[in-house]
Amino acid sequence: MTDILTLDAVQTHIGRYHILHGVDLAVPEGETTMLLGRNGAGKTTTLRTIMGLSPPSSGTITLAGTRIEKKATPDIAGLGVGYVPETMSVFSDLTVKENMILAAREGPLDDTRLEWIFSFFPALKRFWLSRAGGLSGGQKQMLSIARAIAEPRKLLLIDEPTKGLAPAIVVALIECFAEIKRRGATILLVEQNFRVAQEVGDSVFVMDNGKIIHRGAMAELATDVALQERLLGLSLEAHQ
């Protein structure tokens, strides 16, 4: 299987802090790769580094055969990378519709794709002409994800999408990710909810202290309670 994204010995400093310590990562095309780890392990910085928001101090990042570690964020986005930050990136003063129009860089919004997005997030259709700033936290998260998939993307970087969401919305999100994958997109997903991770993930990387400490199949980690405890300080039993 071809890797659409590879990180090789990536180091990232933010100010005087050394956050990533030689990260090696490979994301297979057409799969959902989970990036797990305790708080502060470096997961968000990894996504920001790929996206050019926290450029690496050294190492290489390759997207579909193109080196991107020195590229600016808009140029990386232009290569077909969508990014959903943990902070819910929406324009609060604009309507839901205006947020989506801005996300469609290639031209007008595609009505068929829009209806497909609404099938997962019906609230966005309901509040289509409402100010995004007036949405609930969960609805803003839906809009943030919808913006990232307004057009087909080669690669989606998604940071803790289920944080603070109601269980019913989490179920819709899982279905959405499965459908995105079926349509040919590749996803690199940071997630603290282990149940979501095991539901959607094909492969998994676990980080600690800015390094990758485990890589393998998500299904294997999901069935190995002792390994979960060692790597993440959790077990599936504890989360039932």
Backbone as numpy.savetxt, mean C-alpha at the origin, in Angstrom:
# Nx Ny Nz CAx CAy CAz Cx Cy Cz
8.69 -16.36 -11.91 7.86 -15.17 -11.91 8.74 -13.91 -11.91
8.32 -12.91 -12.68 9.09 -11.67 -12.78 8.81 -10.76 -11.60
9.88 -10.16 -11.07 9.72 -9.16 -10.01 9.52 -7.80 -10.65
8.42 -7.14 -10.32 8.17 -5.81 -10.89 8.96 -4.74 -10.15
9.25 -5.01 -8.86 9.97 -4.04 -8.03 11.04 -4.75 -7.22
12.24 -4.19 -7.22 13.30 -4.74 -6.37 14.03 -3.60 -5.65
14.31 -3.84 -4.38 15.17 -2.96 -3.59 16.42 -3.75 -3.26
17.56 -3.14 -3.47 18.84 -3.82 -3.23 19.71 -2.95 -2.33
19.94 -3.42 -1.11 20.82 -2.76 -0.14 20.44 -1.29 0.09
19.15 -1.03 0.24 18.68 0.35 0.36 18.85 0.87 1.79
19.55 1.99 1.89 19.74 2.70 3.16 19.01 4.04 3.05
18.30 4.41 4.10 17.62 5.70 4.10 17.87 6.43 5.42
18.30 7.67 5.30 18.45 8.55 6.46 17.38 9.64 6.38
16.79 9.96 7.49 15.89 11.10 7.57 16.46 12.03 8.63
17.01 13.17 8.15 17.76 14.03 9.06 18.96 13.27 9.59
19.12 13.27 10.91 20.27 12.56 11.49 19.94 11.11 11.84
18.70 10.70 11.53 18.28 9.34 11.89 18.50 8.38 10.72
19.10 7.25 11.03 19.35 6.19 10.04 18.19 5.19 10.18
17.25 5.21 9.21 16.01 4.43 9.36 16.10 3.06 8.68
16.51 3.03 7.42 16.61 1.75 6.70 18.07 1.33 6.61
18.33 0.08 6.98 19.70 -0.43 7.09 19.94 -1.55 6.08
19.95 -1.21 4.80 20.25 -2.22 3.78 19.08 -3.12 3.47
17.96 -2.54 3.06 16.75 -3.33 2.78 16.84 -3.99 1.41
16.63 -5.31 1.40 16.52 -6.09 0.16 15.09 -6.61 0.07
14.43 -6.31 -1.04 13.01 -6.62 -1.16 12.71 -6.90 -2.62
11.86 -7.88 -2.89 11.45 -8.17 -4.26 9.95 -8.40 -4.28
9.26 -7.69 -5.17 7.79 -7.79 -5.27 7.44 -8.43 -6.60
6.92 -9.67 -6.57 6.58 -10.36 -7.82 5.39 -9.70 -8.53
5.47 -9.63 -9.83 4.41 -9.02 -10.63 3.11 -9.80 -10.48
2.00 -9.08 -10.32 0.69 -9.71 -10.26 0.33 -10.32 -8.92
1.15 -10.10 -7.90 0.87 -10.65 -6.57 0.66 -9.53 -5.55
0.16 -9.93 -4.38 0.07 -9.01 -3.25 1.14 -9.41 -2.25
2.08 -8.52 -2.04 3.19 -8.76 -1.12 2.94 -7.96 0.15
2.98 -8.64 1.29 2.76 -7.98 2.58 4.10 -7.54 3.15
4.10 -6.35 3.76 5.27 -5.86 4.50 4.81 -5.66 5.94
5.25 -6.55 6.82 4.78 -6.56 8.20 5.93 -6.21 9.14
5.57 -5.89 10.37 6.57 -5.59 11.39 5.96 -4.74 12.48
6.66 -4.69 13.61 6.16 -3.89 14.73 6.20 -2.40 14.38
5.53 -1.58 15.17 5.58 -0.14 14.98 7.03 0.35 15.04
7.38 1.24 14.12 8.73 1.78 14.12 9.77 0.91 13.43
9.32 -0.16 12.78 10.27 -1.09 12.14 10.87 -0.53 10.85
10.19 0.47 10.24 10.70 1.05 8.99 9.80 0.79 7.79
8.60 0.28 8.02 7.71 -0.09 6.91 7.25 1.14 6.11
6.77 2.16 6.82 6.31 3.37 6.14 7.46 4.05 5.41
8.63 4.10 6.04 9.80 4.70 5.38 10.16 3.93 4.11
9.99 2.62 4.12 10.26 1.81 2.92 9.36 2.25 1.77
8.06 2.40 2.04 7.14 2.84 0.99 7.49 4.25 0.52
7.78 5.14 1.46 8.12 6.52 1.12 9.43 6.58 0.31
10.35 5.68 0.62 11.61 5.63 -0.12 11.37 5.17 -1.56
10.53 4.15 -1.74 10.20 3.68 -3.09 9.56 4.81 -3.89
8.71 5.59 -3.22 7.94 6.64 -3.88 8.75 7.91 -4.08
9.99 7.96 -3.57 10.83 9.14 -3.74 10.58 10.24 -2.73
9.74 9.97 -1.74 9.43 10.99 -0.73 10.51 11.07 0.35
11.16 9.96 0.61 12.32 9.91 1.52 13.44 9.21 0.75
14.12 9.93 -0.14 15.07 9.29 -1.05 16.15 8.49 -0.31
16.57 7.36 -0.89 17.58 6.54 -0.23 18.96 7.21 -0.24
19.73 6.93 0.81 21.11 7.43 0.87 22.02 6.60 -0.03
21.68 5.32 -0.15 22.44 4.42 -1.03 21.57 3.22 -1.36
22.05 2.40 -2.29 21.30 1.23 -2.74 20.54 1.54 -4.02
19.91 0.52 -4.60 19.19 0.69 -5.86 17.73 0.23 -5.72
16.85 0.92 -6.46 15.44 0.55 -6.54 15.09 0.47 -8.01
14.57 -0.68 -8.43 14.27 -0.92 -9.84 12.80 -1.24 -10.01
12.14 -0.52 -10.91 10.73 -0.76 -11.22 10.62 -1.17 -12.67
10.20 -2.41 -12.88 10.01 -2.93 -14.24 11.20 -2.62 -15.15
12.40 -2.84 -14.60 13.63 -2.66 -15.38 14.20 -1.26 -15.39
13.49 -0.30 -14.76 13.96 1.10 -14.73 14.43 1.47 -13.33
15.63 2.01 -13.23 16.14 2.48 -11.93 15.38 3.74 -11.53
14.84 3.77 -10.30 14.01 4.91 -9.89 14.51 5.59 -8.61
15.62 5.10 -8.04 16.01 5.63 -6.73 16.40 7.11 -6.75
16.70 7.63 -7.94 17.05 9.06 -8.03 15.95 9.89 -8.69
14.84 9.27 -8.98 13.75 9.98 -9.66 12.88 10.74 -8.66
12.26 11.80 -9.15 11.33 12.59 -8.32 10.00 11.86 -8.21
9.27 12.15 -7.15 8.00 11.47 -6.89 7.03 11.55 -8.07
6.80 12.72 -8.70 5.87 12.75 -9.83 6.29 11.85 -10.99
7.60 11.73 -11.19 8.10 10.87 -12.26 7.85 9.40 -11.93
7.99 9.03 -10.66 7.73 7.65 -10.24 6.24 7.35 -10.40
5.40 8.30 -10.00 3.95 8.13 -10.19 3.62 7.97 -11.67
4.33 8.73 -12.50 4.10 8.67 -13.95 4.46 7.33 -14.57
5.25 6.54 -13.87 5.62 5.20 -14.36 4.55 4.16 -13.98
3.47 4.62 -13.34 2.37 3.70 -13.03 2.33 3.23 -11.60
2.88 4.03 -10.67 2.87 3.66 -9.25 1.83 4.51 -8.52
0.91 3.86 -7.83 -0.06 4.55 -6.99 0.34 4.40 -5.53
0.10 5.43 -4.74 0.53 5.42 -3.33 -0.63 5.85 -2.45
-0.94 5.03 -1.45 -1.96 5.37 -0.45 -1.26 5.49 0.89
-0.95 6.72 1.33 -0.25 6.87 2.61 -1.15 6.58 3.79
-0.53 6.34 4.91 -1.26 6.06 6.15 -2.11 7.25 6.56
-1.71 8.44 6.14 -2.36 9.68 6.59 -3.60 10.06 5.79
-4.06 9.18 4.89 -5.26 9.46 4.09 -5.09 10.73 3.25
-4.58 10.58 2.05 -4.28 11.76 1.23 -5.51 12.17 0.44
-6.27 13.11 1.00 -7.40 13.68 0.27 -7.31 15.20 0.36
-7.92 15.87 -0.60 -7.98 17.33 -0.58 -9.28 17.73 0.13
-9.16 18.17 1.37 -10.33 18.39 2.22 -11.29 19.44 1.69
-10.76 20.47 1.03 -11.61 21.56 0.56 -12.31 21.25 -0.76
-11.94 20.15 -1.38 -12.56 19.77 -2.65 -13.62 18.70 -2.42
-14.53 18.56 -3.37 -15.55 17.50 -3.27 -14.91 16.15 -3.57
-15.65 15.10 -3.27 -15.21 13.75 -3.61 -14.96 13.66 -5.12
-15.89 14.20 -5.90 -15.75 14.18 -7.36 -14.47 14.88 -7.79
-14.21 16.07 -7.24 -13.01 16.82 -7.63 -11.74 16.08 -7.23
-11.76 15.41 -6.08 -10.62 14.59 -5.67 -10.34 13.50 -6.70
-11.39 12.86 -7.18 -11.22 11.77 -8.14 -10.76 12.30 -9.50
-11.30 13.46 -9.91 -10.89 14.05 -11.20 -9.38 14.36 -11.19
-8.90 14.90 -10.06 -7.47 15.21 -9.95 -6.61 13.95 -10.00
-7.16 12.84 -9.50 -6.39 11.58 -9.46 -6.26 10.95 -10.85
-7.15 11.31 -11.75 -7.13 10.73 -13.11 -6.24 11.58 -14.00
-4.96 11.28 -13.99 -3.98 12.12 -14.70 -4.02 11.92 -16.22
-4.47 10.74 -16.64 -4.39 10.41 -18.07 -5.53 10.99 -18.90
-6.55 11.53 -18.23 -7.69 12.07 -18.98 -8.94 12.04 -18.11
-10.12 12.14 -18.73 -11.36 12.14 -17.96 -11.54 10.82 -17.21
-12.29 10.88 -16.11 -12.60 9.67 -15.36 -13.38 8.71 -16.24
-13.05 7.43 -16.13 -13.74 6.40 -16.88 -14.98 5.97 -16.09
-16.17 6.15 -16.68 -17.42 5.87 -15.97 -17.53 4.41 -15.53
-17.08 3.51 -16.38 -17.16 2.08 -16.04 -16.27 1.77 -14.84
-15.07 2.33 -14.85 -14.16 2.10 -13.73 -14.71 2.74 -12.45
-15.34 3.91 -12.61 -15.93 4.61 -11.46 -17.02 3.77 -10.82
-17.87 3.16 -11.64 -18.95 2.31 -11.10 -18.35 1.09 -10.40
-17.24 0.59 -10.94 -16.53 -0.54 -10.29 -16.02 -0.13 -8.92
-15.46 1.07 -8.81 -14.97 1.58 -7.52 -16.14 1.77 -6.55
-17.26 2.32 -7.07 -18.44 2.51 -6.22 -18.99 1.19 -5.69
-18.78 0.11 -6.43 -19.29 -1.19 -5.98 -18.62 -1.63 -4.68
-17.39 -1.16 -4.44 -16.69 -1.45 -3.18 -16.96 -0.38 -2.13
-17.05 0.86 -2.59 -17.19 2.01 -1.68 -18.43 2.83 -2.03
-19.64 2.29 -1.77 -20.86 3.01 -2.16 -20.99 4.38 -1.51
-20.37 4.57 -0.34 -20.45 5.88 0.34 -19.88 6.99 -0.54
-18.91 6.68 -1.37 -18.31 7.70 -2.22 -19.31 8.20 -3.26
-20.16 7.31 -3.73 -21.20 7.72 -4.67 -22.23 8.60 -3.97
-22.54 8.22 -2.73 -23.54 8.95 -1.94 -23.07 10.37 -1.66
-21.76 10.52 -1.40 -21.21 11.83 -1.04 -20.42 12.46 -2.18
-20.75 12.09 -3.42 -20.00 12.48 -4.60 -19.78 13.99 -4.70
-20.78 14.77 -4.33 -20.66 16.22 -4.45 -20.42 16.90 -3.10
-20.09 16.12 -2.09 -19.82 16.67 -0.75 -18.33 16.96 -0.58
-18.03 17.90 0.32 -16.63 18.22 0.63 -15.96 17.02 1.27
-14.77 16.70 0.80 -14.04 15.55 1.34 -13.72 15.74 2.82
-13.51 17.01 3.23 -13.20 17.29 4.63 -14.32 16.92 5.58
-15.55 16.82 5.07 -16.69 16.48 5.91 -16.93 14.98 6.04
-16.14 14.17 5.35 -16.30 12.71 5.44 -15.78 12.18 6.77
-16.27 11.02 7.15 -15.72 10.35 8.33 -14.33 9.83 8.02
-13.59 9.41 9.05 -12.25 8.86 8.84 -12.26 7.68 7.89
-13.22 6.79 8.08 -13.32 5.61 7.21 -13.61 5.99 5.77
-14.49 6.98 5.59 -14.83 7.42 4.23 -13.64 8.11 3.56
-12.86 8.86 4.33 -11.64 9.48 3.77 -10.65 8.40 3.34
-10.57 7.34 4.14 -9.67 6.24 3.77 -10.13 5.59 2.47
-11.45 5.41 2.33 -11.99 4.86 1.08 -11.63 5.76 -0.10
-11.79 7.08 0.09 -11.49 8.03 -0.99 -10.01 8.00 -1.34
-9.16 7.89 -0.34 -7.72 7.83 -0.57 -7.36 6.62 -1.44
-7.99 5.47 -1.14 -7.73 4.26 -1.93 -8.34 4.40 -3.32
-9.55 4.97 -3.39 -10.22 5.16 -4.69 -9.38 6.05 -5.59
-8.77 7.09 -5.01 -7.91 7.98 -5.81 -6.73 7.21 -6.41
-6.18 6.29 -5.62 -5.00 5.52 -6.10 -5.37 4.56 -7.23
-6.65 4.13 -7.26 -7.05 3.17 -8.31 -7.98 3.81 -9.34
-8.01 5.16 -9.38 -8.86 5.87 -10.35 -8.50 5.46 -11.78
-7.24 5.13 -11.98 -6.77 4.60 -13.26 -5.99 3.32 -12.97
-5.88 2.44 -13.96 -5.08 1.22 -13.74 -3.63 1.59 -13.39
-3.08 0.94 -12.39 -1.69 1.18 -11.99 -0.90 -0.13 -12.10
0.38 0.00 -12.43 1.25 -1.18 -12.44 1.46 -1.70 -11.02
1.66 -0.74 -10.11 2.04 -1.09 -8.74 1.32 -0.15 -7.77
0.75 -0.73 -6.72 0.11 0.06 -5.67 0.88 -0.13 -4.37
1.28 0.98 -3.76 1.92 0.96 -2.44 0.86 1.45 -1.45
0.46 0.60 -0.52 -0.66 0.94 0.37 -0.23 0.76 1.82
-0.38 1.83 2.60 0.12 1.86 3.98 -1.04 1.80 4.98
-1.19 0.67 5.63 -2.18 0.45 6.70 -3.58 0.94 6.34
-4.17 0.36 5.30 -5.46 0.86 4.83 -6.63 0.57 5.77
-6.52 -0.47 6.61 -7.68 -0.84 7.45 -7.68 -0.16 8.81
-6.68 0.66 9.07 -6.55 1.30 10.38 -7.80 2.13 10.71
-8.47 1.79 11.79 -9.62 2.55 12.24 -10.90 2.32 11.46
-10.91 1.34 10.56 -12.10 1.10 9.75 -13.04 0.10 10.43
-14.33 0.26 10.18 -15.32 -0.68 10.69 -15.15 -2.02 9.97
-15.48 -3.13 10.66 -15.30 -4.47 10.07 -15.94 -4.64 8.70
-17.13 -4.07 8.49 -17.81 -4.21 7.19 -17.01 -3.55 6.07
-16.39 -2.41 6.39 -15.58 -1.72 5.37 -14.30 -2.51 5.10
-13.76 -3.13 6.14 -12.55 -3.96 5.97 -12.85 -5.11 5.02
-14.01 -5.73 5.15 -14.41 -6.82 4.26 -14.47 -6.32 2.81
-15.07 -5.14 2.61 -15.15 -4.55 1.26 -13.76 -4.27 0.71
-12.87 -3.85 1.59 -11.50 -3.54 1.18 -10.76 -4.80 0.73
-10.95 -5.89 1.47 -10.34 -7.17 1.10 -10.81 -7.59 -0.29
-12.12 -7.46 -0.53 -12.68 -7.80 -1.85 -12.10 -6.90 -2.93
-11.95 -5.62 -2.59 -11.39 -4.65 -3.55 -9.97 -5.04 -3.94
-9.13 -5.37 -2.95 -7.75 -5.74 -3.24 -7.68 -7.01 -4.09
-8.56 -7.97 -3.80 -8.59 -9.21 -4.58 -8.94 -8.91 -6.04
-9.90 -8.01 -6.24 -10.33 -7.66 -7.60 -9.25 -6.87 -8.34
-8.57 -5.96 -7.62 -7.47 -5.20 -8.23 -6.41 -6.18 -8.73
-6.12 -7.18 -7.90 -5.10 -8.17 -8.29 -5.56 -8.97 -9.50
-6.84 -9.35 -9.51 -7.37 -10.10 -10.65 -7.26 -9.30 -11.94
-7.32 -7.98 -11.82 -7.22 -7.11 -13.00 -5.77 -6.84 -13.40
-4.83 -7.47 -12.71 -3.44 -7.41 -13.15 -2.52 -6.48 -12.39
-3.03 -5.82 -11.35 -2.16 -4.91 -10.59 -1.32 -5.69 -9.58
-0.22 -5.10 -9.20 0.65 -5.65 -8.16 0.53 -4.74 -6.95
0.47 -5.34 -5.76 0.27 -4.56 -4.54 1.39 -4.86 -3.54
1.95 -3.79 -2.96 2.84 -3.91 -1.80 2.09 -3.25 -0.65
1.74 -4.06 0.35 0.77 -3.64 1.36 1.35 -3.73 2.77
1.37 -2.60 3.46 1.73 -2.57 4.88 0.43 -2.70 5.68
0.38 -3.63 6.61 -0.86 -3.86 7.33 -0.58 -4.39 8.73
-1.26 -3.82 9.73 -1.09 -4.29 11.11 -2.10 -5.38 11.47
-3.20 -5.43 10.72 -4.24 -6.44 10.99 -3.80 -7.76 10.36
-3.38 -8.69 11.20 -2.82 -9.94 10.67 -3.85 -10.75 9.92
-5.11 -10.67 10.33 -6.16 -11.41 9.63 -6.30 -10.92 8.19
-6.21 -9.61 8.00 -6.25 -9.05 6.65 -5.03 -9.52 5.86
-3.88 -9.47 6.51 -2.63 -9.88 5.85 -2.71 -11.31 5.33
-3.21 -12.20 6.16 -3.27 -13.61 5.73 -4.35 -13.83 4.68
-5.35 -12.96 4.68 -6.45 -13.08 3.72 -6.01 -12.66 2.32
-5.21 -11.59 2.23 -4.90 -11.02 0.90 -3.48 -11.29 0.43
-2.57 -11.62 1.34 -1.16 -11.71 0.97 -0.77 -13.00 0.27
0.08 -12.90 -0.74 0.69 -14.07 -1.38 2.04 -14.36 -0.73
2.87 -13.32 -0.68 4.18 -13.46 -0.03 4.29 -12.41 1.07
5.30 -12.57 1.93 5.43 -11.66 3.06 6.90 -11.38 3.36
7.16 -10.12 3.70 8.44 -9.70 4.25 8.16 -9.12 5.63
9.00 -9.45 6.59 8.85 -8.89 7.93 10.07 -8.03 8.23
9.82 -6.81 8.72 10.90 -5.87 9.05 11.06 -5.72 10.55
12.28 -5.42 10.94 12.56 -5.02 12.32 13.81 -4.15 12.30
13.75 -3.02 13.00 14.90 -2.12 13.07 15.50 -1.78 11.70
14.62 -1.53 10.72 15.10 -1.08 9.42 15.71 -2.15 8.54
15.50 -3.43 8.90 16.04 -4.53 8.09 14.94 -5.56 7.85
15.10 -6.32 6.76 14.21 -7.45 6.51 14.74 -8.64 7.32
13.88 -9.18 8.18 14.32 -10.31 9.02 13.65 -11.63 8.64
12.67 -11.56 7.74 12.00 -12.79 7.29 11.37 -12.55 5.94
11.42 -13.56 5.09 10.71 -13.52 3.81 10.19 -14.92 3.52
9.01 -15.00 2.89 8.45 -16.31 2.59 7.01 -16.19 2.13
6.32 -17.32 2.11 4.91 -17.34 1.70 4.04 -16.89 2.87
3.03 -16.08 2.57 2.12 -15.60 3.63 1.40 -16.77 4.28
1.03 -17.76 3.49 0.30 -18.92 4.02 1.12 -19.67 5.06
2.43 -19.73 4.86 3.30 -20.43 5.83 3.35 -19.67 7.15
3.50 -18.35 7.09 3.54 -17.55 8.31 2.21 -17.62 9.05
1.11 -17.66 8.29 -0.23 -17.69 8.89 -0.47 -18.96 9.69
0.21 -20.04 9.34 -0.01 -21.32 10.04 1.05 -21.60 11.10
2.06 -20.74 11.20 3.16 -20.97 12.14 3.07 -19.97 13.31
2.34 -20.37 14.34 2.08 -19.47 15.48 3.39 -19.07 16.17
4.29 -20.01 16.32 5.56 -19.72 17.00 6.36 -18.67 16.23
6.34 -18.76 14.90 7.06 -17.79 14.08 6.41 -16.41 14.17
5.08 -16.37 14.17 4.37 -15.10 14.35 4.78 -14.44 15.66
4.80 -15.25 16.72 5.16 -14.73 18.05 6.57 -14.14 18.02
7.49 -14.87 17.38 8.89 -14.45 17.37 9.08 -13.19 16.53
8.43 -13.14 15.37 8.65 -12.02 14.45 7.81 -10.79 14.77
6.58 -11.03 15.23 5.63 -9.94 15.34 5.08 -9.74 16.74
5.39 -10.67 17.65 4.86 -10.56 19.00 3.36 -10.78 19.05
2.85 -11.61 18.15 1.43 -11.89 18.16 1.20 -13.33 17.74
0.00 -13.83 18.01 -0.41 -15.12 17.48 -1.84 -14.96 16.98
-2.20 -15.79 16.03 -3.55 -15.73 15.46 -4.60 -15.98 16.53
-4.29 -16.89 17.46 -5.24 -17.19 18.53 -5.57 -15.93 19.33
-4.58 -15.09 19.55 -4.78 -13.88 20.34 -5.65 -12.85 19.63
-5.87 -13.06 18.32 -6.61 -12.07 17.54 -7.94 -12.62 17.06
-8.46 -13.64 17.71 -9.75 -14.19 17.33 -10.87 -13.49 18.03
